[in-house]
Amino acid sequence: MDAAGIILCGGQSSRMGRDKAWLPWCGQPMIAHVVSILRPIVDEVVVVASEALELPPLEARVIRDREPALGPLAGIREGLEQIRAGFAFVTGTDAPFLSPAFVTALLSYGCAAAPEVDGHVQTLAAVYPRNALDQIGAMLAEQRARPLRLLEELGYRKVSAEELPDPQSVRGFNTPDEYLKAVRESEGRATAMLEFQGRARMAVGRSEIEVPIGTLGDVLAPFQASIGILAGDFVAKPFSISLNGHGLARSAAIPVGPGERICVLDAAAGR
């Protein structure tokens, strides 16, 4: 099949509170999961990411979005510039239920195509032709940066959900609750690991505890009475929370997914 896959992961993830690309899904980061779906069914996979976003090793070519503030249409341009194929299936990184059959069906039309699900055209689960690059450049220059407008100008094929296999492929998530709901549906009673250091370890009486997934606040709440780790919607200032050994978390609203390791450190840690 003369086709490529393009994955956009340059968004701010402001409602999620952490990068969607790193959310655990099926034992790997979300971005790696989406790459693994596309890799066997297309000739090439390109990931378009913001300059600041660190990514895990991927079986894909990673390029950096030159103008992330322009939104997904600019990301589509970046991806189309990098491919050799005539068409590309474009998806966001939050596509946990994406199926090969869904992607193959859309690509089979051999033209710009997008599904319509529940009355909404899914522009980030759609096929775009490489020869639309000049058109995209003109639209961005004119500040017409909506992917749907591009599809309309291309005379795209609108495909109803009933015509496609696995229409749930378009389902993603934007909030912690949506992500956690999807994980529980897929994996059942998933768990994460809490590690305590310093005074927190002494107060809890254990260095590690397996806990159900949830928001960071949910995960830490059982230990609030003994160590006072939360201050409203945030981690209390004497404490630091390390997420999987890199990066510090302050918001209690962020989601903690399956297999993640949350390390609680305090002022006494390491003394």
Secondary structure as a PSIPRED ss2 file (coil, helix, strand):
# PSIPRED VFORMAT (PSIPRED V4.0)

   1 M C   1.000  0.000  0.000
   2 D C   1.000  0.000  0.000
   3 A E   0.000  0.000  1.000
   4 A E   0.000  0.000  1.000
   5 G E   0.000  0.000  1.000
   6 I E   0.000  0.000  1.000
   7 I E   0.000  0.000  1.000
   8 L E   0.000  0.000  1.000
   9 C E   0.000  0.000  1.000
  10 G C   1.000  0.000  0.000
  11 G C   1.000  0.000  0.000
  12 Q C   1.000  0.000  0.000
  13 S C   1.000  0.000  0.000
  14 S C   1.000  0.000  0.000
  15 R C   1.000  0.000  0.000
  16 M C   1.000  0.000  0.000
  17 G C   1.000  0.000  0.000
  18 R C   1.000  0.000  0.000
  19 D C   1.000  0.000  0.000
  20 K H   0.000  1.000  0.000
  21 A H   0.000  1.000  0.000
  22 W H   0.000  1.000  0.000
  23 L C   1.000  0.000  0.000
  24 P E   0.000  0.000  1.000
  25 W E   0.000  0.000  1.000
  26 C C   1.000  0.000  0.000
  27 G C   1.000  0.000  0.000
  28 Q E   0.000  0.000  1.000
  29 P E   0.000  0.000  1.000
  30 M H   0.000  1.000  0.000
  31 I H   0.000  1.000  0.000
  32 A H   0.000  1.000  0.000
  33 H H   0.000  1.000  0.000
  34 V H   0.000  1.000  0.000
  35 V H   0.000  1.000  0.000
  36 S H   0.000  1.000  0.000
  37 I H   0.000  1.000  0.000
  38 L H   0.000  1.000  0.000
  39 R C   1.000  0.000  0.000
  40 P C   1.000  0.000  0.000
  41 I C   1.000  0.000  0.000
  42 V C   1.000  0.000  0.000
  43 D C   1.000  0.000  0.000
  44 E E   0.000  0.000  1.000
  45 V E   0.000  0.000  1.000
  46 V E   0.000  0.000  1.000
  47 V E   0.000  0.000  1.000
  48 V E   0.000  0.000  1.000
  49 A E   0.000  0.000  1.000
  50 S C   1.000  0.000  0.000
  51 E C   1.000  0.000  0.000
  52 A C   1.000  0.000  0.000
  53 L C   1.000  0.000  0.000
  54 E C   1.000  0.000  0.000
  55 L C   1.000  0.000  0.000
  56 P C   1.000  0.000  0.000
  57 P C   1.000  0.000  0.000
  58 L C   1.000  0.000  0.000
  59 E C   1.000  0.000  0.000
  60 A C   1.000  0.000  0.000
  61 R E   0.000  0.000  1.000
  62 V E   0.000  0.000  1.000
  63 I E   0.000  0.000  1.000
  64 R E   0.000  0.000  1.000
  65 D C   1.000  0.000  0.000
  66 R C   1.000  0.000  0.000
  67 E C   1.000  0.000  0.000
  68 P H   0.000  1.000  0.000
  69 A H   0.000  1.000  0.000
  70 L H   0.000  1.000  0.000
  71 G C   1.000  0.000  0.000
  72 P H   0.000  1.000  0.000
  73 L H   0.000  1.000  0.000
  74 A H   0.000  1.000  0.000
  75 G H   0.000  1.000  0.000
  76 I H   0.000  1.000  0.000
  77 R H   0.000  1.000  0.000
  78 E H   0.000  1.000  0.000
  79 G H   0.000  1.000  0.000
  80 L H   0.000  1.000  0.000
  81 E H   0.000  1.000  0.000
  82 Q H   0.000  1.000  0.000
  83 I C   1.000  0.000  0.000
  84 R C   1.000  0.000  0.000
  85 A C   1.000  0.000  0.000
  86 G C   1.000  0.000  0.000
  87 F E   0.000  0.000  1.000
  88 A E   0.000  0.000  1.000
  89 F E   0.000  0.000  1.000
  90 V E   0.000  0.000  1.000
  91 T E   0.000  0.000  1.000
  92 G E   0.000  0.000  1.000
  93 T C   1.000  0.000  0.000
  94 D C   1.000  0.000  0.000
  95 A C   1.000  0.000  0.000
  96 P C   1.000  0.000  0.000
  97 F C   1.000  0.000  0.000
  98 L C   1.000  0.000  0.000
  99 S C   1.000  0.000  0.000
 100 P H   0.000  1.000  0.000
 101 A H   0.000  1.000  0.000
 102 F H   0.000  1.000  0.000
 103 V H   0.000  1.000  0.000
 104 T H   0.000  1.000  0.000
 105 A H   0.000  1.000  0.000
 106 L H   0.000  1.000  0.000
 107 L H   0.000  1.000  0.000
 108 S C   1.000  0.000  0.000
 109 Y C   1.000  0.000  0.000
 110 G C   1.000  0.000  0.000
 111 C C   1.000  0.000  0.000
 112 A C   1.000  0.000  0.000
 113 A E   0.000  0.000  1.000
 114 A E   0.000  0.000  1.000
 115 P E   0.000  0.000  1.000
 116 E E   0.000  0.000  1.000
 117 V E   0.000  0.000  1.000
 118 D C   1.000  0.000  0.000
 119 G C   1.000  0.000  0.000
 120 H E   0.000  0.000  1.000
 121 V E   0.000  0.000  1.000
 122 Q C   1.000  0.000  0.000
 123 T C   1.000  0.000  0.000
 124 L C   1.000  0.000  0.000
 125 A E   0.000  0.000  1.000
 126 A E   0.000  0.000  1.000
 127 V E   0.000  0.000  1.000
 128 Y E   0.000  0.000  1.000
 129 P E   0.000  0.000  1.000
 130 R H   0.000  1.000  0.000
 131 N H   0.000  1.000  0.000
 132 A H   0.000  1.000  0.000
 133 L H   0.000  1.000  0.000
 134 D H   0.000  1.000  0.000
 135 Q H   0.000  1.000  0.000
 136 I H   0.000  1.000  0.000
 137 G H   0.000  1.000  0.000
 138 A H   0.000  1.000  0.000
 139 M H   0.000  1.000  0.000
 140 L H   0.000  1.000  0.000
 141 A H   0.000  1.000  0.000
 142 E C   1.000  0.000  0.000
 143 Q C   1.000  0.000  0.000
 144 R C   1.000  0.000  0.000
 145 A C   1.000  0.000  0.000
 146 R C   1.000  0.000  0.000
 147 P H   0.000  1.000  0.000
 148 L H   0.000  1.000  0.000
 149 R H   0.000  1.000  0.000
 150 L H   0.000  1.000  0.000
 151 L H   0.000  1.000  0.000
 152 E H   0.000  1.000  0.000
 153 E H   0.000  1.000  0.000
 154 L C   1.000  0.000  0.000
 155 G C   1.000  0.000  0.000
 156 Y C   1.000  0.000  0.000
 157 R E   0.000  0.000  1.000
 158 K E   0.000  0.000  1.000
 159 V E   0.000  0.000  1.000
 160 S E   0.000  0.000  1.000
 161 A H   0.000  1.000  0.000
 162 E H   0.000  1.000  0.000
 163 E H   0.000  1.000  0.000
 164 L C   1.000  0.000  0.000
 165 P C   1.000  0.000  0.000
 166 D C   1.000  0.000  0.000
 167 P H   0.000  1.000  0.000
 168 Q H   0.000  1.000  0.000
 169 S H   0.000  1.000  0.000
 170 V H   0.000  1.000  0.000
 171 R C   1.000  0.000  0.000
 172 G C   1.000  0.000  0.000
 173 F C   1.000  0.000  0.000
 174 N C   1.000  0.000  0.000
 175 T C   1.000  0.000  0.000
 176 P H   0.000  1.000  0.000
 177 D H   0.000  1.000  0.000
 178 E H   0.000  1.000  0.000
 179 Y H   0.000  1.000  0.000
 180 L H   0.000  1.000  0.000
 181 K H   0.000  1.000  0.000
 182 A H   0.000  1.000  0.000
 183 V H   0.000  1.000  0.000
 184 R H   0.000  1.000  0.000
 185 E H   0.000  1.000  0.000
 186 S H   0.000  1.000  0.000
 187 E H   0.000  1.000  0.000
 188 G C   1.000  0.000  0.000
 189 R C   1.000  0.000  0.000
 190 A C   1.000  0.000  0.000
 191 T E   0.000  0.000  1.000
 192 A E   0.000  0.000  1.000
 193 M E   0.000  0.000  1.000
 194 L E   0.000  0.000  1.000
 195 E E   0.000  0.000  1.000
 196 F E   0.000  0.000  1.000
 197 Q C   1.000  0.000  0.000
 198 G C   1.000  0.000  0.000
 199 R H   0.000  1.000  0.000
 200 A H   0.000  1.000  0.000
 201 R H   0.000  1.000  0.000
 202 M H   0.000  1.000  0.000
 203 A H   0.000  1.000  0.000
 204 V H   0.000  1.000  0.000
 205 G C   1.000  0.000  0.000
 206 R C   1.000  0.000  0.000
 207 S C   1.000  0.000  0.000
 208 E E   0.000  0.000  1.000
 209 I E   0.000  0.000  1.000
 210 E E   0.000  0.000  1.000
 211 V E   0.000  0.000  1.000
 212 P E   0.000  0.000  1.000
 213 I C   1.000  0.000  0.000
 214 G E   0.000  0.000  1.000
 215 T E   0.000  0.000  1.000
 216 L H   0.000  1.000  0.000
 217 G H   0.000  1.000  0.000
 218 D H   0.000  1.000  0.000
 219 V H   0.000  1.000  0.000
 220 L H   0.000  1.000  0.000
 221 A H   0.000  1.000  0.000
 222 P H   0.000  1.000  0.000
 223 F H   0.000  1.000  0.000
 224 Q H   0.000  1.000  0.000
 225 A H   0.000  1.000  0.000
 226 S H   0.000  1.000  0.000
 227 I H   0.000  1.000  0.000
 228 G C   1.000  0.000  0.000
 229 I C   1.000  0.000  0.000
 230 L E   0.000  0.000  1.000
 231 A E   0.000  0.000  1.000
 232 G C   1.000  0.000  0.000
 233 D C   1.000  0.000  0.000
 234 F E   0.000  0.000  1.000
 235 V E   0.000  0.000  1.000
 236 A C   1.000  0.000  0.000
 237 K C   1.000  0.000  0.000
 238 P C   1.000  0.000  0.000
 239 F E   0.000  0.000  1.000
 240 S E   0.000  0.000  1.000
 241 I E   0.000  0.000  1.000
 242 S E   0.000  0.000  1.000
 243 L E   0.000  0.000  1.000
 244 N C   1.000  0.000  0.000
 245 G C   1.000  0.000  0.000
 246 H C   1.000  0.000  0.000
 247 G C   1.000  0.000  0.000
 248 L E   0.000  0.000  1.000
 249 A E   0.000  0.000  1.000
 250 R C   1.000  0.000  0.000
 251 S E   0.000  0.000  1.000
 252 A C   1.000  0.000  0.000
 253 A C   1.000  0.000  0.000
 254 I C   1.000  0.000  0.000
 255 P E   0.000  0.000  1.000
 256 V E   0.000  0.000  1.000
 257 G C   1.000  0.000  0.000
 258 P C   1.000  0.000  0.000
 259 G C   1.000  0.000  0.000
 260 E C   1.000  0.000  0.000
 261 R E   0.000  0.000  1.000
 262 I E   0.000  0.000  1.000
 263 C E   0.000  0.000  1.000
 264 V E   0.000  0.000  1.000
 265 L E   0.000  0.000  1.000
 266 D E   0.000  0.000  1.000
 267 A C   1.000  0.000  0.000
 268 A C   1.000  0.000  0.000
 269 A C   1.000  0.000  0.000
 270 G C   1.000  0.000  0.000
 271 R C   1.000  0.000  0.000
